[in-house]
Amino acid sequence: MRRLIYRTHLWLGLIVAIPVLAWASSGLLYAWPSAVEGGKIESIDATRVRVSPSQAMAKANEFAGKKLPTTALTLLMRDG
């Protein structure tokens, strides 16, 4: 009986440990954003901005079909 408990405990430990280790190691990638996103972030030339924040929110609300709560906006540059 003791041996059964020992082996069951061993297998349950392995079954739980493998996903936890995978979860922890994938979380470590977020500690190094340059490794995940490809390096340095270039500054955006403000004169090339074509959509104002209010226009972007209006388009997002139109796309969603309702007024969306706004907590943050992120400015991204596409195609150079």
C-alpha atoms as a printed R data frame, in Angstrom:
   type eleno elety resid chain resno       x      y       z
1  ATOM     1    CA   MET     A     1   0.000  0.000   0.000
2  ATOM     2    CA   ARG     A     2   2.836  2.390   0.835
3  ATOM     3    CA   ARG     A     3   4.473  1.712  -2.486
4  ATOM     4    CA   LEU     A     4   1.222  2.490  -4.321
5  ATOM     5    CA   ILE     A     5   0.885  5.815  -2.512
6  ATOM     6    CA   TYR     A     6   4.528  6.650  -3.293
7  ATOM     7    CA   ARG     A     7   4.164  5.860  -7.000
8  ATOM     8    CA   THR     A     8   0.841  7.712  -7.256
9  ATOM     9    CA   HIS     A     9   2.375 10.749  -5.562
10 ATOM    10    CA   LEU     A    10   5.351 10.596  -7.922
11 ATOM    11    CA   TRP     A    11   3.189 10.441 -11.059
12 ATOM    12    CA   LEU     A    12   0.811 13.145  -9.866
13 ATOM    13    CA   GLY     A    13   3.818 15.352  -9.139
14 ATOM    14    CA   LEU     A    14   5.125 14.864 -12.667
15 ATOM    15    CA   ILE     A    15   1.714 15.459 -14.210
16 ATOM    16    CA   VAL     A    16   1.373 18.744 -12.324
17 ATOM    17    CA   ALA     A    17   5.018 19.833 -12.676
18 ATOM    18    CA   ILE     A    18   5.244 19.657 -16.474
19 ATOM    19    CA   PRO     A    19   2.470 22.213 -17.217
20 ATOM    20    CA   VAL     A    20   3.668 24.461 -14.376
21 ATOM    21    CA   LEU     A    21   7.217 24.466 -15.774
22 ATOM    22    CA   ALA     A    22   5.922 25.197 -19.285
23 ATOM    23    CA   TRP     A    23   3.767 28.022 -17.919
24 ATOM    24    CA   ALA     A    24   6.668 29.531 -15.967
25 ATOM    25    CA   SER     A    25   9.127 29.294 -18.846
26 ATOM    26    CA   SER     A    26   6.676 30.912 -21.274
27 ATOM    27    CA   GLY     A    27   6.103 33.677 -18.738
28 ATOM    28    CA   LEU     A    28   9.832 34.359 -18.621
29 ATOM    29    CA   LEU     A    29   9.682 35.469 -22.247
30 ATOM    30    CA   TYR     A    30   7.631 38.474 -21.178
31 ATOM    31    CA   ALA     A    31  10.503 39.607 -18.967
32 ATOM    32    CA   TRP     A    32  12.559 40.208 -22.108
33 ATOM    33    CA   PRO     A    33  10.326 42.104 -24.572
34 ATOM    34    CA   SER     A    34  13.166 42.520 -27.047
35 ATOM    35    CA   ALA     A    35  13.381 38.734 -27.361
36 ATOM    36    CA   VAL     A    36   9.659 38.442 -28.087
37 ATOM    37    CA   GLU     A    37   8.972 41.541 -30.192
38 ATOM    38    CA   GLY     A    38  12.176 41.636 -32.162
39 ATOM    39    CA   GLY     A    39  14.230 44.386 -30.633
40 ATOM    40    CA   LYS     A    40  14.131 48.115 -30.289
41 ATOM    41    CA   ILE     A    41  11.064 50.261 -30.722
42 ATOM    42    CA   GLU     A    42  11.371 53.067 -33.252
43 ATOM    43    CA   SER     A    43   9.855 56.466 -32.577
44 ATOM    44    CA   ILE     A    44   6.831 57.486 -34.623
45 ATOM    45    CA   ASP     A    45   6.932 60.694 -36.654
46 ATOM    46    CA   ALA     A    46   3.923 62.729 -35.476
47 ATOM    47    CA   THR     A    47   3.538 64.403 -38.882
48 ATOM    48    CA   ARG     A    48   2.754 61.035 -40.472
49 ATOM    49    CA   VAL     A    49  -0.167 60.263 -38.138
50 ATOM    50    CA   ARG     A    50  -3.305 60.023 -40.288
51 ATOM    51    CA   VAL     A    51  -5.912 59.024 -37.702
52 ATOM    52    CA   SER     A    52  -6.587 61.073 -34.580
53 ATOM    53    CA   PRO     A    53  -7.436 59.310 -31.308
54 ATOM    54    CA   SER     A    54 -11.056 60.479 -31.539
55 ATOM    55    CA   GLN     A    55 -11.322 59.164 -35.121
56 ATOM    56    CA   ALA     A    56  -9.828 55.846 -34.057
57 ATOM    57    CA   MET     A    57 -12.333 55.505 -31.204
58 ATOM    58    CA   ALA     A    58 -15.223 56.440 -33.506
59 ATOM    59    CA   LYS     A    59 -14.146 53.737 -35.977
60 ATOM    60    CA   ALA     A    60 -13.770 51.186 -33.170
61 ATOM    61    CA   ASN     A    61 -17.232 52.040 -31.805
62 ATOM    62    CA   GLU     A    62 -18.708 51.788 -35.306
63 ATOM    63    CA   PHE     A    63 -17.020 48.432 -35.887
64 ATOM    64    CA   ALA     A    64 -18.242 47.072 -32.534
65 ATOM    65    CA   GLY     A    65 -21.738 48.461 -32.998
66 ATOM    66    CA   LYS     A    66 -21.713 50.063 -29.548
67 ATOM    67    CA   LYS     A    67 -19.773 52.578 -27.464
68 ATOM    68    CA   LEU     A    68 -16.670 50.895 -26.103
69 ATOM    69    CA   PRO     A    69 -15.117 51.834 -22.764
70 ATOM    70    CA   THR     A    70 -11.699 53.406 -23.337
71 ATOM    71    CA   THR     A    71  -8.946 52.711 -20.828
72 ATOM    72    CA   ALA     A    72  -5.880 53.224 -23.026
73 ATOM    73    CA   LEU     A    73  -4.802 53.957 -26.578
74 ATOM    74    CA   THR     A    74  -1.665 52.651 -28.269
75 ATOM    75    CA   LEU     A    75  -0.160 54.359 -31.294
76 ATOM    76    CA   LEU     A    76   1.183 51.906 -33.871
77 ATOM    77    CA   MET     A    77   2.929 52.493 -37.173
78 ATOM    78    CA   ARG     A    78   2.119 50.166 -40.049
79 ATOM    79    CA   ASP     A    79   3.972 49.731 -43.329
80 ATOM    80    CA   GLY     A    80   6.896 51.957 -42.526
